[in-house]
Amino acid sequence: MIEFKGVSKTFSSNGQDIHALREIDLQIEKGDIYGVIGFSGAGKSTLIRTVNLIERPTAGEVIVNKENLMHLNSRQLQRAKRNIGMIFQHFNLLQSKTVFENVATPLRLVKTKKSAVNQRVNELLSYVGLEAFASRYPDQLSGGQKQRVGIARALASNPEILLCDEATSALDPETTSSILQLLKQINKEYNITILMITHELGVVREICNKVAVMDDGRIVEEGNVEKVLSQPVHETTKKFVRSIIPDDLPQKVKQHLENKESDERIYHVQITDDADQTALFNDLVHQGLNVSLLHASMHEIRETTFGSIYVRVKGDAVAQQAAQRYFDKTSSEIKEVTAHAGLVA
Ligand code: ADP
């Protein structure tokens, strides 16, 4: 649906080259809600702006719906852009126009018949829950309502792609959540592919199926959200994961470590399925091992639950070897905790 092939963008500022994008290769499939996350200055805005060529790459190709945008003339590009809606952090609404007129603007620009404009705008306002606000002006709306207008306007021309540029960053957590649910609904009901950039991992965790992590103009890690968040490899990804999943050793485990007896070992088990967790614990007990649960916690990443549990195995060398053999066989990630190790090692 959207493909970046070796996309680079270099800005020149005061005689200096700034490499905002460095050979980005990325593929976004139809129906994805693809999150691009990174700290400020990583290149996210530049990347998303190349999808409708607001920012023209210095090198590489941006392919949307099998069309290489770099090769289109201005009329062809205009047509291609109608298939790409965009919403913004600060909504970018026309302050002097009503809600109705803001949503109608893209339709009027392509000379849509008045009756069709009325029908489409009313339909969209109803979809985003703002039918009663049609004659208000943007400054009479809350942030969440403004973004709903932004979404209705972006959907006016029936695009297949929606770009979200930090779309919830100016909103409080509750409003953020309701806007994210609306985006999820749009993705599902209209099969619209969504590409969003954000500096908040919570946003990615809530609605994205795929994520790419950017750092210094590069994609440093990408893949399914569950995989990337549960097994982060790059330091930048780990920093983001720590922002939603604390990696401190629980207090109770710390105490046990300090007072550990010579026939005890403590293990940290990471699991990605509720059923596995019970099975693992039952199996250990059934093997006749003296196992106790020290601490358990759960984290939701989209519909998957990630468990982090700490168990203590007590017993002589033979028992410890039996436990180790069992751990080696399981699919869960298990590490012995000997010092103050963290969840995100
Ligand atoms: P992000 O969205 O991740 O914060 P940006 O894409 O805005 O990152 O910026 C990436 C880098 O490119 C930064 O170093 C930024 O200062 C620089 N940059 C962005 N736009 C311009 C511009 N128009 N002129 C010069 N430098 C720019």
Residues whose N, C-alpha, C, O or C-beta is under 5 A from the ligand:
A	BS01	ADP	F11 S13 I18 A20 G38 F39 S40 G41 A42 G43 K44 S45 T46
